Amino acid sequence: GESALSSPESKALHDFIQRQGTKLRAHVDYHSFGALVLGAWSHTDTPPPGSNNMNVVGQEVATALTEADSNLQYLYGPGSDLLYLASGTLSDYTYSTGIMSMVIELRPQE
């Protein structure tokens, strides 16, 4: 959109997250493809608060996905490191509100 929350979809997601209060504990966004597990942040190279906890969980997810398919290694890291800087991502927004958040880039087709 032209600015933050200017599209109806972004506004609806924002409003839903706000209504949940502390009930919403985690957010996983699935994308295709890349065999990556992306943690915060995507919009900056600066590590976010609580990044130690996020790193443990993210690495565990990447390890579990790798073990599920021994032909493919999933990598874990911040989106800004493994891909590129990207502003306005839902995962960065949810993480900034205190929700554990990550993006899983699914496996490429064989």
Disulfide bonds with the S-S distance in Angstrom:
none
